[in-house]
Amino acid sequence: AAWRAMFAPQWVRVLTMLFFLSLLLHAWVGVRDIYMDYIKSAGLRLVLQGLTIVALTGYAIWSASILWGI
């Protein structure tokens, strides 16, 4: 009940979603840089970056469904 009350105002949900999106963007930049620095094969790097984008997009959708499903 306390969690529902805390996330009841729309502005709290929007700010929380902005936080999650900025966190996911930060994760993308960090992982992308690691891939660019340490993985020399362009094909493998492309596959890993694609998988990372799919995972981070899934996390964003999951976060939104949790925030607006409360």
C-alpha positions in Angstrom: 0.0 0.0 0.0 2.9 2.4 0.8 4.5 1.8 -2.6 1.3 2.4 -4.4 0.8 5.7 -2.5 4.3 6.8 -3.2 4.0 6.2 -7.0 0.4 7.4 -7.2 1.2 11.0 -8.4 1.9 11.2 -12.1 4.9 13.4 -11.7 6.6 10.7 -9.6 6.1 8.1 -12.3 7.4 10.4 -15.0 10.5 11.4 -13.0 11.2 7.8 -12.1 10.8 6.8 -15.8 13.2 9.6 -16.8 15.7 8.2 -14.2 15.4 4.7 -15.6 15.9 5.9 -19.2 19.0 7.9 -18.2 20.3 4.9 -16.4 19.8 2.7 -19.5 21.4 5.3 -21.7 24.4 5.4 -19.4 24.6 1.6 -19.5 24.5 1.7 -23.3 27.3 4.2 -23.6 29.5 2.2 -21.1 28.9 -1.2 -22.7 29.3 0.2 -26.2 32.7 1.7 -25.2 33.8 -1.6 -23.7 32.8 -3.4 -26.9 34.6 -0.9 -29.1 37.7 -1.1 -27.0 38.0 -4.9 -26.5 36.2 -6.6 -29.3 38.1 -6.3 -32.6 35.8 -8.4 -34.8 33.3 -6.0 -36.3 30.7 -8.8 -36.8 30.9 -10.0 -33.3 30.8 -6.4 -32.0 27.7 -5.7 -34.1 25.9 -8.8 -32.8 26.7 -8.0 -29.2 25.6 -4.4 -29.6 22.4 -5.6 -31.2 21.7 -8.0 -28.3 22.5 -5.2 -25.8 20.1 -2.8 -27.5 17.4 -5.5 -27.4 18.0 -6.2 -23.8 18.0 -2.5 -22.8 14.8 -1.9 -24.8 13.2 -4.8 -23.0 14.3 -3.3 -19.6 12.8 0.1 -20.6 9.5 -1.6 -21.5 9.5 -3.6 -18.4 10.2 -0.5 -16.2 7.3 1.3 -17.9 4.9 -1.6 -17.4 5.9 -1.8 -13.7 5.5 2.0 -13.2 2.2 2.3 -14.9 0.8 -1.0 -13.8 0.9 0.0 -10.1 
